[in-house]
Amino acid sequence: MFGDWGNTDHEDCVRIIHRALDAGINFIDTADVYARGESEEIVGKALAGGRREHVVLATKVHGTMGDDPNQFGNSRRWIVQELENSLRRLRTDYVDLYQIHRPEPDTDIDETLGALTDLVRAGKVRYIGSSTFPPSRIVEAQWVARERGRERFVCEQPPYSVLVRGVEADVLPTARRHGMAVIPWSPLAGGWLSGKWRKGAETPETRRAERIPQRYDLSRPENQRKLDAADALARLAEDAGMPLVHLAIAFVLRHPAVTAPIIGPRTMEQLESQLGAVDVTLDDVLLDRIDEIVPPGRNFNPADAGYTPPAVEHARLRRR
């Protein structure tokens, strides 16, 4: 949420990052495609002056970074070129974790892993990971790495929250079987679990809602179901004597496959409201009540999965 999609005040963003580091957070995740490099530039400013070595720094590659059709994807050419761009924006010689932001069917995973392996051996990348990969792609990448002698993905970054539980069915168990860390994105479900989405209240206006209306438009039945669940969860949190934000993040933390959820505050106030969640533990009774509101392994809205397989998205792949 730093840059064009959220907070455009760079100095304020730097202060937020510094407050997070001072509070004990030691892992920062960004991506080249976040505001077309602006987020990486902000992180680079924040880590200048001696803070870099105290942080596990992660970024990602895959998303479209320009009008040139070659400025996208998981090819060797683009990965090698774009890492250099990320390093420049981040003001560092290496990244601790370099992740492939989404699968790409037009590039063989062996080519992708081969490029990443060379970057690890060159000392520009310490570890590699995937983000929002379906289970079959996770397994394929592990198999290729083993069979071809490539570096393997050591972590997966899926969408996961109380309202987006689809990954519980297969992604999280698959990651555990392969010894992969899990660093979920959007534990607050893109703001749905901030406490502002309540029945009878005015609909929050956000840039995300403007840019990705399919996930927020309340004229859609799937989003109405999310609103019903968010309201019920807010009441459950109130009964338990905690903010909904804390319940939501603690829920993600509780899953045995999860290493650390990634929070995305836009303001200092949002950061402060989220920091206390690390000290919250949800008991089994409360977790059972959550399951009654949102069944395990279920996404209310398919758009919240973050990735639609091309075989489903493109009719031409089903009708040849």
C-alpha positions as CSV (number, residue, x, y, z in Angstrom):
1,M,0.0,0.0,0.0
2,F,3.0,2.3,-0.5
3,G,2.9,4.4,-3.7
4,D,0.2,5.1,-6.2
5,W,-2.2,2.4,-4.9
6,G,-2.1,3.7,-1.4
7,N,0.1,6.2,0.4
8,T,1.8,8.5,-2.0
9,D,3.7,10.4,0.7
10,H,7.1,8.8,0.6
11,E,8.4,10.3,3.8
12,D,5.3,9.1,5.7
13,C,5.8,5.6,4.2
14,V,9.4,5.7,5.4
15,R,8.3,6.6,8.9
16,I,5.8,3.7,8.9
17,I,8.5,1.3,7.9
18,H,10.8,2.6,10.6
19,R,8.1,2.2,13.2
20,A,7.5,-1.4,12.1
21,L,11.2,-2.2,12.3
22,D,11.5,-0.5,15.8
23,A,8.5,-2.7,16.9
24,G,10.4,-5.8,16.0
25,I,9.2,-6.6,12.5
26,N,12.2,-7.9,10.5
27,F,10.8,-9.0,7.2
28,I,9.7,-6.7,4.4
29,D,8.0,-7.9,1.3
30,T,7.4,-5.8,-1.9
31,A,7.2,-6.4,-5.6
32,D,8.4,-4.6,-8.8
33,V,4.8,-4.3,-10.0
34,Y,3.6,-2.5,-6.9
35,A,3.0,1.0,-8.3
36,R,5.4,0.2,-11.1
37,G,8.5,0.2,-8.9
38,E,7.5,3.1,-6.6
39,S,7.0,0.7,-3.6
40,E,10.5,-0.7,-4.1
41,E,11.9,2.8,-4.2
42,I,10.2,3.7,-0.9
43,V,11.5,0.6,0.7
44,G,15.0,1.4,-0.6
45,K,14.8,4.8,1.0
46,A,13.6,3.4,4.3
47,L,16.4,0.8,4.5
48,A,19.2,3.2,3.6
49,G,21.6,4.3,6.4
50,G,22.4,0.9,7.9
51,R,19.0,-0.7,8.3
52,R,19.3,-3.1,5.3
53,E,21.4,-5.8,7.1
54,H,18.8,-6.2,9.8
55,V,16.0,-7.0,7.5
56,V,15.0,-10.1,5.5
57,L,14.1,-8.3,2.2
58,A,11.8,-9.9,-0.3
59,T,10.5,-8.7,-3.7
60,K,8.8,-10.3,-6.7
61,V,8.9,-10.5,-10.5
62,H,6.3,-11.3,-13.1
63,G,3.9,-8.4,-13.5
64,T,3.7,-6.0,-16.4
65,M,6.2,-3.2,-16.0
66,G,5.7,-1.3,-19.2
67,D,4.2,-1.1,-22.7
68,D,6.8,-3.4,-24.2
69,P,5.3,-7.0,-24.2
70,N,8.7,-8.3,-23.1
71,Q,8.5,-6.3,-19.8
72,F,6.5,-9.1,-18.2
73,G,6.6,-12.8,-17.3
74,N,8.8,-15.5,-16.0
75,S,11.4,-15.9,-18.8
76,R,15.1,-15.9,-18.2
77,R,15.5,-12.7,-20.2
78,W,13.0,-10.7,-18.1
79,I,14.0,-12.2,-14.7
80,V,17.6,-11.3,-15.1
81,Q,16.9,-7.8,-16.4
82,E,14.2,-7.0,-13.9
83,L,16.2,-8.2,-10.9
84,E,18.8,-5.5,-11.8
85,N,16.0,-2.9,-11.9
86,S,14.7,-4.1,-8.5
87,L,18.2,-4.0,-6.9
88,R,18.6,-0.4,-8.1
89,R,15.3,0.7,-6.8
90,L,15.9,-1.1,-3.4
91,R,19.4,0.3,-3.2
92,T,20.9,-3.1,-2.4
93,D,23.3,-5.6,-3.9
94,Y,21.1,-8.6,-3.2
95,V,17.6,-9.6,-2.1
96,D,17.1,-12.3,0.5
97,L,14.0,-13.7,-1.2
98,Y,13.1,-13.4,-4.8
99,Q,9.6,-14.6,-5.7
100,I,7.8,-15.5,-8.9
101,H,4.6,-13.4,-8.5
102,R,2.3,-15.7,-10.5
103,P,2.6,-18.8,-12.7
104,E,3.1,-18.2,-16.4
105,P,2.0,-21.0,-18.8
106,D,4.0,-19.7,-21.7
107,T,7.3,-20.2,-20.0
108,D,8.7,-23.6,-18.9
109,I,9.2,-23.7,-15.1
110,D,12.7,-25.2,-15.8
111,E,13.7,-22.0,-17.6
112,T,12.4,-19.9,-14.7
113,L,14.2,-22.0,-12.1
114,G,17.3,-22.1,-14.2
115,A,17.5,-18.3,-14.3
116,L,16.8,-18.0,-10.5
117,T,19.4,-20.7,-9.8
118,D,22.0,-18.7,-11.7
119,L,21.1,-15.5,-9.7
120,V,21.5,-17.4,-6.4
121,R,24.9,-18.7,-7.5
122,A,25.9,-15.1,-8.5
123,G,25.1,-13.9,-5.0
124,K,22.3,-11.6,-6.1
125,V,19.5,-13.7,-4.5
126,R,19.7,-15.7,-1.3
127,Y,16.4,-17.8,-1.6
128,I,13.6,-18.1,-4.1
129,G,9.9,-18.6,-3.7
130,S,6.5,-18.5,-5.4
131,S,3.4,-16.4,-4.9
132,T,-0.2,-17.4,-5.5
133,F,0.7,-20.7,-7.2
134,P,-2.0,-23.5,-7.4
135,P,-1.0,-26.8,-5.8
136,S,-0.1,-28.5,-9.1
137,R,2.3,-25.7,-10.0
138,I,3.9,-25.9,-6.5
139,V,4.5,-29.6,-6.9
140,E,5.7,-29.3,-10.5
141,A,8.3,-26.7,-9.4
142,Q,9.5,-28.9,-6.6
143,W,9.8,-31.9,-8.9
144,V,11.7,-29.9,-11.6
145,A,14.1,-28.5,-9.1
146,R,14.9,-32.0,-7.8
147,E,15.2,-33.6,-11.2
148,R,17.2,-30.9,-12.9
149,G,19.4,-29.8,-10.0
150,R,17.9,-26.4,-9.7
151,E,17.4,-24.2,-6.6
152,R,13.9,-24.9,-5.2
153,F,11.2,-22.6,-4.0
154,V,11.5,-22.5,-0.2
155,C,8.2,-20.6,0.4
156,E,4.8,-19.9,-1.1
157,Q,2.9,-16.6,-0.7
158,P,-0.8,-17.2,-1.1
159,P,-3.9,-15.1,-0.3
160,Y,-5.2,-16.2,3.1
161,S,-7.7,-14.8,5.5
162,V,-10.9,-15.7,7.4
163,L,-12.8,-14.7,4.3
164,V,-10.5,-16.3,1.8
165,R,-9.9,-19.8,3.0
166,G,-9.6,-21.7,-0.2
167,V,-5.9,-22.4,0.2
168,E,-6.7,-24.5,3.3
169,A,-7.9,-27.3,1.0
170,D,-4.7,-28.0,-0.8
171,V,-2.1,-25.2,-1.0
172,L,-1.3,-25.1,2.7
173,P,-1.1,-28.9,3.1
174,T,1.1,-29.1,-0.1
175,A,3.5,-26.5,1.2
176,R,3.8,-28.4,4.5
177,R,4.5,-31.6,2.7
178,H,7.3,-30.0,0.8
179,G,8.8,-28.2,3.8
180,M,7.9,-24.7,2.4
181,A,7.4,-21.7,4.5
182,V,4.0,-19.9,4.0
183,I,3.8,-16.1,4.1
184,P,0.2,-15.2,3.3
185,W,-0.8,-11.9,1.8
186,S,-3.9,-9.9,2.7
187,P,-4.8,-11.4,6.1
188,L,-7.4,-8.6,6.4
189,A,-8.9,-9.7,3.1
190,G,-8.2,-6.4,1.3
191,G,-9.7,-4.4,4.1
192,W,-12.9,-6.4,4.5
193,L,-11.7,-7.4,8.0
194,S,-10.6,-3.9,9.1
195,G,-13.9,-3.4,11.0
196,K,-15.2,-0.8,8.5
197,W,-17.3,-3.2,6.5
198,R,-20.5,-3.6,8.5
199,K,-24.1,-4.2,7.6
200,G,-26.0,-0.9,7.7
201,A,-22.9,1.2,7.6
202,E,-21.8,3.4,4.7
203,T,-19.7,1.4,2.2
204,P,-16.0,2.3,2.6
205,E,-14.4,4.1,-0.4
206,T,-11.0,2.8,-1.3
207,R,-8.6,2.9,-4.2
208,R,-8.7,-0.9,-4.3
209,A,-12.4,-0.9,-4.6
210,E,-12.1,1.4,-7.6
211,R,-9.4,-0.6,-9.3
212,I,-10.7,-4.1,-8.6
213,P,-14.5,-3.7,-8.2
214,Q,-15.2,-7.4,-8.7
215,R,-13.9,-7.9,-5.2
216,Y,-15.8,-5.1,-3.6
217,D,-19.0,-4.4,-5.6
218,L,-21.9,-5.1,-3.2
219,S,-24.3,-5.6,-6.1
220,R,-22.6,-9.0,-6.6
221,P,-24.1,-11.8,-4.4
222,E,-20.6,-13.2,-3.5
223,N,-19.6,-9.8,-2.0
224,Q,-22.9,-9.6,-0.1
225,R,-22.0,-12.9,1.4
226,K,-18.6,-11.5,2.4
227,L,-20.3,-8.5,4.0
228,D,-22.6,-10.8,6.0
229,A,-19.6,-12.8,7.2
230,A,-17.5,-9.7,8.0
231,D,-20.3,-8.3,10.1
232,A,-20.8,-11.6,11.9
233,L,-17.0,-11.8,12.5
234,A,-16.9,-8.3,13.9
235,R,-19.6,-9.1,16.4
236,L,-17.7,-12.3,17.3
237,A,-14.6,-10.3,17.9
238,E,-16.5,-7.8,20.1
239,D,-17.9,-10.7,22.2
240,A,-14.4,-12.0,22.6
241,G,-13.1,-8.6,23.7
242,M,-10.7,-7.9,20.9
243,P,-10.6,-5.8,17.7
244,L,-11.6,-7.6,14.5
245,V,-8.1,-6.8,13.1
246,H,-6.5,-8.8,15.8
247,L,-8.8,-11.7,15.4
248,A,-8.2,-11.8,11.7
249,I,-4.4,-11.7,11.8
250,A,-4.3,-14.1,14.8
251,F,-6.5,-16.5,12.8
252,V,-3.9,-16.7,10.0
253,L,-1.1,-17.0,12.5
254,R,-2.8,-20.0,14.1
255,H,-2.6,-22.2,11.1
256,P,0.3,-24.7,11.5
257,A,1.5,-24.2,7.9
258,V,1.8,-20.4,8.2
259,T,5.2,-18.8,8.9
260,A,4.2,-15.1,9.0
261,P,1.3,-13.2,7.5
262,I,2.1,-10.1,5.6
263,I,0.3,-7.0,6.8
264,G,-0.1,-4.0,4.4
265,P,-0.7,-0.8,6.4
266,R,-1.3,2.4,4.4
267,T,-1.1,4.7,7.4
268,M,0.7,4.8,10.8
269,E,-2.7,4.4,12.5
270,Q,-3.3,1.1,10.6
271,L,0.1,-0.2,11.5
272,E,-0.4,0.5,15.2
273,S,-3.8,-1.2,15.0
274,Q,-2.2,-4.4,13.6
275,L,1.0,-4.7,15.7
276,G,-0.8,-6.1,18.8
277,A,-2.2,-9.1,16.9
278,V,1.0,-11.1,17.5
279,D,0.1,-11.4,21.2
280,V,-3.4,-12.8,20.5
281,T,-4.1,-16.5,20.6
282,L,-7.4,-17.8,19.5
283,D,-8.7,-20.8,21.4
284,D,-10.5,-23.8,19.8
285,V,-13.9,-22.6,20.9
286,L,-13.4,-19.3,19.1
287,L,-12.0,-21.1,16.0
288,D,-15.0,-23.3,15.9
289,R,-17.3,-20.3,15.9
290,I,-15.3,-18.8,13.0
291,D,-15.7,-22.1,11.1
292,E,-19.5,-21.7,11.5
293,I,-19.4,-18.3,9.9
294,V,-16.9,-19.1,7.2
295,P,-16.6,-22.9,6.3
296,P,-13.0,-24.1,6.1
297,G,-11.5,-24.3,2.6
298,R,-13.9,-21.9,1.1
299,N,-13.7,-18.6,-0.8
300,F,-16.9,-16.6,-1.0
301,N,-15.7,-14.8,-4.2
302,P,-13.5,-16.6,-6.8
303,A,-11.8,-13.3,-7.6
304,D,-10.2,-13.3,-4.1
305,A,-8.1,-16.3,-5.1
306,G,-5.7,-13.9,-6.8
307,Y,-5.1,-16.2,-9.8
308,T,-7.5,-17.8,-12.4
309,P,-5.9,-20.7,-14.3
310,P,-5.8,-19.9,-18.0
311,A,-7.7,-23.1,-18.8
312,V,-10.7,-21.6,-17.0
313,E,-10.1,-18.0,-17.9
314,H,-9.7,-18.4,-21.7
315,A,-12.5,-20.0,-23.6
316,R,-10.2,-20.8,-26.5
317,L,-8.3,-23.3,-24.3
318,R,-11.6,-25.3,-23.8
319,R,-13.0,-25.1,-27.3
320,R,-10.4,-26.0,-29.8
